[in-house]
Amino acid sequence: MAKRLTEKQKSEIAENFKNGKTIEALSEDFNCTILTITRNLKKNLGEILFKKLAKKNKISDQFNNAETFDDNESENNNFSSEEFIEISPLNFDLENVPRKELSSIPIKEIEFPKTVYMIVHKNIELEIKLLKDYPEWEFLPNEDLQRKTIEIYCDLKLAKRSCSKEQKVIKVPNTDVFRIVSPILISRGISRIVSEEKLIAL
């Protein structure tokens, strides 16, 4: 279960995020999951500002890490060869494969709320995105990040906040519809439903 943050903590998280802290760092500082941090930032800042800051902070963090590495490398170059110890090879193989996609939950195991909301374009049926468009899921392997997704919202206010002028929010009063139409969605290449902290596999 996601940790419940106080209003003061939510404000602190938003301010720290604006000041350049990454989602991963905030997750460690406040002892909660990356998805909890992401959900609260989206709610407080809105989808557009959140994505802009997430990208900016990530680039800044990578740059700082690169500088730190260079500094450490310079220091290490001053060590004499006598300060290094040879370590014998490990006697077992490490699995040299990308992190497996273990985060999704099969749709048959999901208990949907009675009512959810979706964002659609005014001119087309569904708003379809790739999983890579969601910063909170960027830790998944690249193969999974190419999956097509649709997103549902349990909170109407959050849905409206994420909605642009070219889009509109619709109400889904019977969530059993997702199980019913899952074969149709799969036939259109859609294999995941994004729902706040959940990634649902069709």
N, C-alpha and C positions, 0 to 999 in steps of 0.2 A: 504494500500500500504506500502511496506517495506521502511524503512528509507534509504536514500542514504548516505553512509558513504564517507568521504573524504579519500584520499590516506594516509594522516597522521594518521587518526583514524584507518584505516585498519592495518597499521604497529603497532600502539600502542596496538590494540586488540591482534594481533599475539604475540607480545612480552609479554604482560601480561599473555596470555594463556600459553606460554612456561614457564613462571615463576610461574605457579601453580594456576592462577585464574580460577575459574569454568566458564562455559558458562552462568550460571544463574547470577553470579556476574557481568560479562561483560555486560550482557543485561541491568542490572540496571545502571551500570556506564555510558553506552553510550546511554541510553534511546531508545533502539530499541528491537525488538523481538528476542527471542532465536534462531529462524530460520534464521534471518538475520545474527546474529553472527556466527552461524554454517556454513552457506553458505560461508561467507567470509573466515573463518578459513580453510575450506576444499580447497578453491580456492588458498589460500596463502601457506598452509602447505602440501597439498596433503592428500589423503584419509587415507593412512597408518599411517603417523605421527599424523594426527588429532585424529584418534581413540585411538592410544597409549597414547597421552597426555590427552585426555578426560577421559579415564579410570583412569589414574594416579591422575589427579586433583580431580576427584570425590571421590576416596578413601581417599585422603589427607584431603579433606573437611569434610568427614564424621568423620574422626579421630579427627580433630580439634574441631568439634561440640561436640563430645563425651567428650573430655577433658573439654570444657567449661561447659558442663552440670554437670560434676563431681564437678568442682570448685563451681558452683552455689549451688549445692546440699549441699556441706560442709558448705557454708555460711548460707544456710537456716536452717541447723540443729542447729545453734547457736541462732536462734530466740526463744523467749519464746512463750508459747501457747497463751498469751494475745495479741500477735501481729497479730493473725490470726482472720479473720472475717468469720463467716459461711454465705454462699450464698444460698439462697433458690433455689430449682430446677426450671429449666425452664418449662413453662407450654405448651410447644409444642415439637413435636418429630423432631429430626434432621435426615436427610436422611443418614443412615449408609451404603452407598454403594460406591464402587470405582468410581473414576471420569469417567464419560461417554465419549465414543469416539465421540466427537462433532467436530473433526478437519478435517475429510475427506469431500471432495466435490464430489457429484455424477458426474459420467463421462458425463452425458447428459448436465450438466451445465458448463462444461469446454470448453474453447476456446483454443485449442492447437495451437502452432505456426505451420507454414507450414512445417518446417523440425525439427526433433529432432534426437538425437543420443542415441544408447544403447551400453552397454558392454556385450559381450557374451564370453563364453568359446570357445576356438578353437575346442573343441571336442564335444560340445553339443549346443543345440539351444539357450537357454536363461540362463542368470545369475539370478537365483532365490534366494532371501534372505528372512529371517523372518524380520518382522518390528522391532523386538528387536535388530537387528544388526545396527540400525540407532540411535546413541545417542541423536539426536535432537528430537526423538519421544518417548523417554523413559518415559515421564510423563504419557503416556496412560496406561489404565488398562492392566494387564497381559494377559487377554483373547485376547485383540487386538494385543498385541505384538507378539502373536503366528501366526498371519496372514502371509501368503506367499505374497511376493511382487516382482515386477520387477521395475527397475529404468530407467528413461529417462533423458536425458540431453539436455538443449537448447543451451549449449555452447560446441563447439567441443574441445576447449582447456581443459576445466574442465573434459570432458569425458576422454580425453587422459591421463590427470594427474592422474585420478583414475584407470587407466587400468594397470593390472599387465602383466608380460611376458606371462602368460598362457592364456591371454584374448586378445580380439581385439574389436575395436570400429566399429560399423556399422551405416550407415545413414538410417533413416526412412523418405523418401521424402514425404510420404502421411500419415499424422497423423490420418486420418479417419480410418485407419486400426485398431486402438485400440478399436474403437466402434464396428467395424465389428466383430473382433475376441474376444470381451469380453466374450461371452458365452463359447467359447473354453477355455479361460484362467480360467474362473470360474470352469469349469469342471475339471481342473487340480489343483484346490485348490488355485489358485491365485486370491485374492480379492482386492488388492490395487496396485496402481501405485504411486511410489515416484518420484516427480519432483521438485527438489530444495525445495522451501518453501511450496509446495502443497502436500497433500495426497489425491489421487483420488480414490474414491470407484467405483468398477466395478458393 
